[in-house]
Amino acid sequence: MADKKAIVIRISPEISKQLEKWAVDEFRSLNGQIEYLLQKALLEQGRLRKKN
């Protein structure tokens, strides 16, 4: 597994609640869901290359 950097983010309770529900719906942890969404946004903006 690649090393990962731990970060602290501050988000509203409502956003946190909705992200948790979304994560459960997609069988991910909250952390995994946030990472997935950030990666998807970076790919869509052309700021990250797809892995082969």
C-alpha positions in Angstrom: 0.0 0.0 0.0 1.3 3.5 -0.9 2.0 5.9 1.9 -0.9 8.3 2.6 -0.8 11.7 4.2 -3.1 12.4 7.0 -5.0 15.7 6.9 -7.5 17.4 9.0 -10.5 19.0 7.3 -13.4 21.1 8.8 -16.8 20.6 7.2 -20.3 21.4 8.4 -22.2 18.7 10.3 -24.8 18.5 7.5 -22.1 17.8 4.8 -20.5 15.3 7.1 -23.8 13.6 7.7 -24.6 13.4 3.9 -21.1 12.2 3.1 -21.5 9.4 5.7 -24.8 8.3 4.2 -23.3 8.4 0.7 -20.3 6.3 1.8 -22.6 3.7 3.3 -24.6 3.5 0.1 -21.5 2.9 -1.9 -19.9 0.5 0.6 -17.0 2.8 1.5 -15.7 4.3 4.6 -16.1 8.1 5.1 -12.4 8.6 4.4 -12.6 6.4 1.3 -15.6 8.3 0.0 -13.9 11.7 0.5 -10.7 10.4 -1.3 -12.8 8.9 -4.1 -14.6 12.2 -4.7 -11.4 14.2 -4.6 -9.7 11.9 -7.0 -12.8 12.0 -9.4 -12.8 15.8 -9.3 -9.0 15.9 -10.0 -9.4 13.5 -13.0 -12.3 15.5 -14.4 -10.3 18.7 -14.2 -7.3 17.1 -15.9 -5.1 17.6 -12.8 -4.5 13.9 -12.2 -3.6 11.2 -14.7 -5.4 7.9 -14.7 -3.5 4.9 -13.5 -3.1 2.0 -15.9 
